[in-house]
Structures are given as structure tokens and as C-alpha cells.
Amino acid sequence: MEQQNEKYIQMTTQPVSRLVNRMAIPSIVGMLVSSFYNLVDTAFVGRISTNATAGVGVVFSYSALVQALAFYFGHGSGNFISRALGAQKKREAEQMSAFGFFCCMGLGVLIMLFGLTNMERVCTFLGATPACLPDAKAYMQFICFGTPFVMCSFILNVQMRFQGNAFLSMIGISAGAVLNIGLDPLLIFVLDMGTAGAALATMISQIFSFTLLVFLCRKRDSIYPQVKNFRPSLHLLREVNAGGLPSLSRQGIASVATIVTNRLAGGYGESAIAAFSVVNRIGFFSGAALIGFGQGFQPVCGFNYGAKKYERVKQALIYSLKVATVYCVVVAAALARFAPTIITWFRKNDAQLIEIGKVALRYHSLSFAFVGVNILCNMYLQTIRKTVPATGMALARSGLFFIPTAFVMEHFLGLRGLQMTQMIADFTSTALAVPILIYYVRQMMALPGNPEDIARD
């Protein structure tokens, strides 16, 4: 209890830039390491064949959807926990921790069973062509087995971060990712398991991460899921939905966008599917640090919003927007300059794949500089429980603007139009985000707050 009181004082009095950085650095490392092993999976599988790269890329949309559902419960419960701790309501935070975790675990088991019993149908729906279907199924079987573990890992990781224990959450996620990187070459090449070896390495690492996170979340005076605190509750479900629906929308619609891309790209052959798979992984890795930084902003935002220190929330948001924009500009320039080299790392023996991927990546880099504003706007609205605008913003980038644009651009411009789609979606969704962000910041600042003891930078 004493440690939690100290944490409350730190989160509501220390300079916000220092707090955001301290929360963000472990989250950034965890996100980078976690997304890096997805890149490594793709790079190792790329040494097998183009069909293997395409098959793994098809299953990536399944993994993204699973992650979206885990983040629905994770961010839904985590946002509530951070606000409850900011308002010094520990008992409510304990109940939410248990409710979010055990609901997520049950859903993970159901998804695993569905995937295992409908594997070929699922892979075909995700965009697998007859040529890459065997590799997709080989990868999918182990990914399905690991579904409950990866979902539980994500929710533990998120709940720990929202309590301010970002370092411990980083250890749990990063350790599994490092194990995956070590197991990939052993299982793929030494034991000659091919695509299935990459999936088995991922499954083992997910189980390891889950086990380690269960141990770590008990290390401090932290709130962690306990069966005795679990009670079915419509009130808690509504709170999970309020905080988690934007994450589900953001991640889930991104998975749908990937499926749409795979199915449209399939008309241009397996090399096109593999190329867009590689570009998606690169985009995910490039955005990982940005998302990690935003995850550092969220607990600072949640604690101070719960404590009614709205000036500190605004300071944290402005600081985060500046840092995110600088990062995005630098990464965008690097992606544009080195696009051919980056694509070659993943599959150097397929000239068609390299050409398609290079062009798509360069178009994507033109708009990446603006992505930080979009993502932080969504995270801010989500954390302060503005469910409807947060969900709308989450759906905009990969749904409202991406999916219709993909069909229209591919119809009129063919493959080149599909390569330009993400760029157009990024520009239009950012144009929508800016006025929405300004409006809700002004609305927050008009609330009766608690301005005393504001620590200014």
C-alpha cells in the first residue's frame, strides 16, 4: 500500500516529460523487441521460398486480430485501473484486473478451438492462394495453439504498464521475443521444420512470456488478477468496452485491412502477397517505437486525469506529440532512402517481390511523418474515456479511409494503386485527427480541475 501511495505521488507531481520518458522507454524496448521477432520470422522464412513468405504473411492478419482482442481487454481494464488508482480506489482496480484477465483467457481458448477445427477455411479467407496454402496451414497450427497464452501475455503486460510498472512488463515480453529469435534458426534449418518451425518457435516463446509475466506481476505491491476477485459484472464489461473498444477497432480493422490487401494482391501472384507482407512487417516495426512511446504517455495521462490534474495531462500530450513527430520524420526519411535495401533483407532472390515492395514502402514513407499525431490522438481519447470519438479515430486510418481506397485505387490503377493506398489513408486520417484532438483538449481544460502542485518542466 505504501508503494502504491508513493507511485500516486510520483505520477501526479513529477515533471511530465520525465514521467513519460520513464514509462515510455521500457514500453518502446518491449515493443521493438516483440516486433523485431516478427521481422526475424519473416526474414528466416524468406530464405525458404516466396510461397513460405506469402503463407506467413497471410497468417499475420490472424495474429493481429488476436492481439486486437487481447488489447480490447488489456486497454479496457488497464485504462480503468490507472484512473481508479489515480482516484485512490484500489478495490475497484483489483476487481477490474481479474475481470479483464479471465474474460480474455476464456476467449483465447475459444478462438484456439475454432482455428484448429477450421484451419484451411480460415487460411483461405485470410487470403491464402492454393500455392501458399500449405505453408500458411503449417504456420497456422502452432500459432493457434499459442493463442490463449499470447492473449494472456498481452493483457498482463498492459495491466502492469497502466499501473506504472513498465520495466517489469518490458522484461516479460522481451524475454519471450529473444527466445523466439534464438529458436527460429534452430527449428527452421537445423531441425528442418521449415515454416512450421518458425511457428513452433513463436508458440514456445509465447508460453515462456506468459509464465514469466505471471511471476513478475507478483514481484511488487502490484494489482494482479486473482480468482477471488473475479465476478461477472455488466458494469465492468461496460468499462472494458469504453476503454478497450478503440484498441479493438484500431487493431482489428488493421487486421481486416491486411486481409483485403492480401486478397487484392493475390490477383498479381504470390510475389505480390509476399511483398505486401514484408512491407506490413516493416511498417509494424517502424511504428512499434511510436506505439511504445504512446503507451508511456497513457498511464501518465490516466493517473492525472483520474486525479483531475488536467493541466498536467495537456503538458504530457504536447510533449508526446513533439517527440513522436520528430521520430516519424526521421524514420520516414530512412524508409524512403533505403527502401530497396530493406526489402532485399527479406527476400533477395525474387526481383518481382523486391520491385513491388520497394515502391509500396516508398509511398508509405511519404505519409509516415504524420502518423504520430494520429496514434497519440487516439490514445489520448481512449485514456480519458471518450469512447465514441476514440473508436471513430481508430476505425478511420485502416478502415474508413484504407479499405474503400484500396478497392477504388486497385480498380483504376491496378497494383500501383494498391501500393499508394496506405499513404492516402494516412494523410486523410491525420487531417481528421487534428481538429478532433484540439476540440477535446479544450473541452478537458474547461472541466473543474485540481491545479495545485502542478510540476512544470
N, C-alpha and C positions, 0 to 999 in steps of 0.2 A: 504493500500500500504506500509506503514511504517513497519507493522508487517511482510509482505512478504519479504521486504528487510532485516530485522533482521534475518528471517529464512534462507535466502540465505547465509548470512554471517556465521551463526552458522553451516550450513550444509557443508560449504566449508572451514572452518578454524578450528573448534574444533577438538580435537583428535578423530580419527575414532572409536576407541574402545568405547569411551564414547557415541558417537552418535549412534553406532549400538546397544549398550545396551539400550539406552533411547528409541529408536524406537522399539526395539525387545520386551521389557518387556510387554508393553500393547498388542502387537500382540500375544505374547505367551499366556498371560492370556485369551485373546479373543478366540484364537484357542482351548485352553484347555477346557474352559467353554463350548464353542459351541460343541466340540466333546464329552464332558462329557455327555451332554443331549442325544446324540445318544446312549452312553453306558447305560444311565439310562433307555431310551426307551427299549433297548434290555433286560435289567435286569428285568424290571417290566413285560414286555410281556412274559419273560421266566417263570414267575410264573403262566401263564395261561396254556400253553401247548407247546410241541415241535413243533407242526404244526404252532402255532402262531409265535414262534421264527423264523421258516423257512420262513413263509409268509412275516414277516417284513424284513428279510434278503434279500429276493428276491426284494422287493421294494427299498432297499438301493441302488441298482445299478441305478435305475431311478433317485433318489435324487443326486447321484454322477454325473450323466450325466447333470442334470440341473445345478449343481454347476459348472461343467466344462464350460458350455455355458456362465454362468454369469461371470466366471473368464476370459473367452475369451474377453468379452467386458471390464471387470474391469481392468485386467492387460494390455490389449491392449491400453486402454485410459490412465490408470494410469502411465504406463512407459513413454508414450509420455508427459504427464503432468509434470512429475518430470524432464525430460530432458528440456522441454520448460521453466520451472521455473528456472532451473539451467542456461539456456541461457538468462533468464530475458525476455521471450516472453509471457506475461500474456494473451494477446488477443487470441493467438493460444491455450493456455491451456483452456480458457473458452469455446471456440468452441468445443474442443475435449470432455470436460466434458459433455456437452449437447448431443453431437452426440452419445457417448458411452452409456449414460444412457437411452435415449429414444429409441434407437435401441434395447437395451436389454429388455426394458419394452414391446415393441411390440412383440418380440419373445416369451417372457414369456406368454403372453396372447394366442398366437397360440399353444404353447405346452400344456397349460392347456386345451384348447378346444379339441385338439387331444386326450389327455389322457382320458378325461371324456367320449368321444364318442367311444373309442376303449379299454376300461379298461380291459376286460377279455383277449382280444387278446394280449395286452401289457404285462400283468402279466404272461401269458403262455410263451411268447417269452423270458421274463426275467428269466425263469427257474422254475416257479411255477408248482408243481405237482398237480394232482387232489385233493390230501389230504390237501394241504396247500393253494389251490387257494382261498377258501372263506376268509381266514384270509388276504391273500395278497390283495384281492379286497377291503375288509373293510378298510385296512390301506391306500390303494392307493387313494381312493376317496377324502379324505381330503388333502392328500399330493398334489394331482393335483390342488385343489382349491387354495392352497397356493403358487403355482409355480411362478406367477408374483411377489408376494411380496418377496419371498426368493431371486429371481434373482436380484430384485432392491436393496434389502438389501446388497447383496454381492458387487454389483458394487459401491454403495455409500461407503461401508466400505473400499474397495480397493482404490478408488479415494482419500479418506481422508488420508489413510496411506501414499500414494505416495506424498502427499503434506507435510508430516511430522506431521500430526495430529493423531498420532497413539492412543493417550489416548482417544480421543473422539470416534474414531471408535471402540475401545475396549468396551466402555460404551454401545454403541448402540447394538452390537452383544451379549455381555454378559447379558444384561438385559433381552433380549428375551429368552436366554438359561435358566436363573434362573427361569423365569416364567414357562417355559416348565417343568422343574424339579418339581415345585410345583403342576402343573396341572395334571401331569401323574397319581399319585395315586388317586386323586380326580375323574378323569373321568374314569379311568380303573376299579377301585374297588368300590369306594363309589357310583358312578352313574351307575356302572355295564355296561359300554360301551365296555369293552374288548379291542380288537385290535383297533377298530375304535376310542376309547377314547384316545389311545396313539397318533394316527394321528391327532385328533382334537386338542390335546394339542400342538402338533408341529405347526399346522396351525395358531392357535391363537398367539403363541409366534413369529412366522414369521411376522405376521401383526403388532404386537407390535414393533418388532425391526425395521421394515421399517419406521413406524411412528416416532419413536424416532430418527432414523438416519436423517430423513428429517429435524427435528427440530435442531439437533446438528450440522449438516453441515453448518447452518447459524449463528452459535454462534460466530465465529471469522471471521477475514478477509480472509475467505477461498473461493476458487473457487468451486462452486456447480452448478449442472445442472439447467439451466433456458431455458424456451421455446424460448425466444427471441434470444438465441444463437444457436439454432438448425438449421442446414442447411444440407440437403443431400449432401454428398461430397465423390467422389471417392478417393480423396487424403486422407481424414480422415479414410475412410474404409481401405485403404492400410496400414495406420499407425496402426490402430487397429489390422489388421491381422498380421502385423510384430511383434507387442508386445504381442498379445493375442494367436496366433496360438500355441506356445509352451505350454501354460496353457491348452488350449483346448485339445491338444494332450496328455498331461500328465494326466489330469483328465479324459478325455473322454476314452482313451484307458484303464485306470484303471477300468472304469465302464464296458467296454467290457470284460475285464479280469474277473471281478466278475460274469458277465453273463455266461461266459464259465465255470468258476468254479462251479456255481450253476447247470448248465446243466449236467456237468460231475459227480458232486457229487450226483445228483438226482438218478443216477443208483444204489446208495448204500443206498437209503432211506432218509426220512425226517430228521432223526437224523444227517446224514452227511451234508445235506444242512444247518441245524441249526448250526452245529459245525463250518463249514467254515464261516458262517455269524458272529458268535461270534469272531472267530479269526480275521476276517477282521475288525470288530469294534475295537478290541484291538490294531491291527496294526495301524489303523487310529488314535486312541487316542495317541499311543506311538509316532507317527510321527507328531502329532499336534504341540508340542512344537518346534520341529525341523523346521517345516514349518513356524511357527510364528517367530522363530529366523531369518530364511531366509528372511521373509517379513520385518524384521527390517533392514537387510542388503540392501535390494533393493532400498529404497529411498536414502540412503547414496551413493550407487553406482550410481544411476541415476542422482542425483544432481551434483556429482563431475565429472561424465563422460560428462554431458552437459557443465560443466564449464571447461572441458579439464584438470582437475587435476587428471591425470592418476595414479600418484604415490599414491595418497590417495585411489583410487579405489583398487589398489593392496593391500595396507595395510589393508583395510576393508575386502577384500576377505580372506587374510591369517588369520587374527584374527578370522573371522567367521568359517573358516574350522577347526581351532583348537578347538574352543568351541563346534561345532557340533559333532566332532569326540569323544570328551570326553563324551558328553551326550549320544551318541549312544552306546558306550561301556558299560556304567553304566546300561542303560535300557536293553540292550541285556542280560547282566548277570542276571538282576532281572527277566526277562521273562523266561529264562532257568531254574532258580532256583525255581520259584513259579508257573510254568505253570499249574499244576493240580488244585491248589487252585484258581487261577484266573478264569479258565474255570468254576469251580463249582459255582462261584458267579452268573453266568448267568442261569444255569440250573442244579440243583443238583440232580434231580430225574431221570436222563437219563444217565445210565452208558455208553452206546454206544457213546452218544454225547461227554461226558467228555473224553473218551479214544481217540476218533478221534481228538478232539480239542487240547488235551494236546500234542499229537505227532506233529501236524501241527505247533503249537505255538513254540515248542522247535526247530524244524527245522528252522523256520523263525528267531528265536533269533540268530542262528549261523551266519547269514549274516547281521543282523541289524546294527552291528557296522560300516559297510561301507556305509550305506545309506546316511549319511550326505554329503559325498563327491559328490555323485550322484546328490542329490537335489540342493545343492549350485552351482554346475557346471551349471545345467540347469537354475537356477535363474539368475546367472551372465550373461550367454549368452543371455538370454531373455531381461535383462535390458539394455544391451549395443546394442541391436537391431541386433544380429546375428541370424536371424530368422531360416535359414536352419539348422545349427548345433544344435540350441536350440530345434527345433522341432524334429530333429532326436534323440537327447538325451531323450526328453520327451516320444517319442514312444518306446524307447529301453526297459526300465525296465518292463513295463506292457504289451508291445505289441510284439516287435521284439523277445524278449527273453522269455517272460512269456507264451504267448498263444501257440506257437508251442511246447514249452517244456511241457506244461500241457497235450496236446494231446498225445505226444510221451511217457511221463512218465506214464500217466494213462493207455496207451495201454499195455506197457510192465510190469509195476509194480503194476497196479491197484490203489487202494486207497492210498497205501504208496507213490507211485509216485506222486500223486496229492498233498499229504502233503509236499513233498520235492520241489515242483515247485517254490515257491516264493524264497526260498533260492538260487536256481540255477540262477534265473533271477537277483537277487541282486548282486551276485558275478560277473556275466558276464557283466552286465551293468556298474558296477563300474570300471571294467577293461577297458571298452571303454571310460569312462568319464575322467580318469586321463590324458592320452596323449592329448585329445581334450582340456581340461582345460589349460594345460601347453602351448599348441600352441597358443591359443587365448589371453592368458595373455601376452606372448612375443610379439604378434602382436600389442596389445594395447600399450605396453610400447615403441614400435618403432614409434608411432604417435607423431607429434609435439604437445606438451602439454603446460601447464601453471604451471610450477613447483614452482613459488614463493609462499611464505607464507604457505608452507606445514607444518601442525601441526603434529609433530611426537610424538608417545607415549613414 
